Amino acid sequence: MLRPSIRRCFPRRGPGPAPGDKTRPAWIASPLRRAATGGVNPQPIPFRLTPQVAFATATIALSVGGAAWYTNQDTLERSTSSSSLFSSWSRSLSGASTPGLQPSLVRQRWEETYARAAAWVKAVGSDNRLAIILAENWVELSEAKRTCAGLIASFVGVWIAWRLPARMRVGEWLAHQPLSGRAVTLLTSTFSHRTITHLGFNSIALFSFSTAAFSALSHANSGLLPRSTSRYEFLALFATAGVVSALASHVWFSRVIAGGLLKRGLTTREVRGAILPSLGASGAVYALVTLTALSFPSTSVSLIFLPFFPIPIGVAASALVAVDIVGLLRGWRMFDHAAHLAGAAMGAAWFAGGHALFERLRAAMWDGQKRRLVEQRRLSRS
């Protein structure tokens, strides 16, 4: 996440502007802070974390539970096209079938994507050269890349929303202000980027690590069940890491930093002016980086501006985490280091046990979903 500006973690108090003086410090006049908060709010600082923790917990539960259900449903619906395959998968919990991504079902999903692209070209016009090129490129993308394209499209939509007139106060819901008391912005801020540079860097990073993250989720040894796709688990990981990183940032700035500023004698108005909103998907991207680094430790990465010097991904990920630890302790103000570290920890947690828990949740739902699907098919034939 990007923190556009923060004066310091522990700024010194100084004389305020003289009466009638319209000059305001840059840290108060930040355009993002004005857009997102509508000015310095002298209300008491909210220290309660219950709304934010409850919202984060509900978001994680819905994301992971929904992803497990949709993964099972997608897999079961496609498996019924072959009765022998379906019956063998009914014994998958006892180890009778191979867990992980199933090539035959991946092929089915690709054929459906191709059919939708062909139908779109036909609707637009079969002689439309641009439509044909776009459809061909879309079909040639992997499912990981197509999933990321959808996420990036949502980023662009939110970036456009930042351009709406200030009187609409859209910015209040697109950046998370730790001292606002809001909870829903823990999620909405994950998709929010106010500058084209921030949007570009996070989109490139997301697109770059998506394939490796998909592979880690699709072929992990902890898989208990076959699957047709890893899209839903990937999205659940993205949402979970985004909310957890935003919650960590909220706790750090609303409790640690704001509490320290108040102890130093700053007024509530000054504290609210010093702590600014944060936004961006970098916490979720950090989770993908650490998941990839732990799943494929022999992989190397290259920097955009140094493409000819590959760096072991473990070294690169460790360096990023080290920089964020130093930045957090020293109060560096450009990035939201607390969010970055929480995102990295979330990726490590998903590698260590999150994926296995996801598979256990799928296993708990599997038999019930299978029975309902078989009953639906039986009724449809009768």
Secondary structure, DSSP 8 states (H G I E B T S, - for coil): -B----S-SS--------TT-----TTTS-HHHHHHHSS---S------HHHHHHHHHHHHHHHHHHHHHHHHHHHHHHTTSHHHHHHHTTGGGT-S--EE-HHHHHHHHHHHHHHHHHHHHHH-TT-HHHHHHHHHHHHS-HHHHHHHHHHHHHHHHHHHTTS-GGG-GGGGTSB-TTS--STHHHHGGG---SHHHHHHHHHHHHHHHHHHHHHHHS-TT--SEES-SHHHHHHHHHHHHHHHHHHHHHIIIIIIHHHHHHTT--HHHHHHHS--BB-SHHHHHHHHHHHHHH-TT-EEEETTEEEEEEEHHHHHHHHHHHHHHHHHHT--SB-HHHHHHHHHHHHHIIIIIHHHHHHHHHHHHHHHHHHHHHHHHHHH-
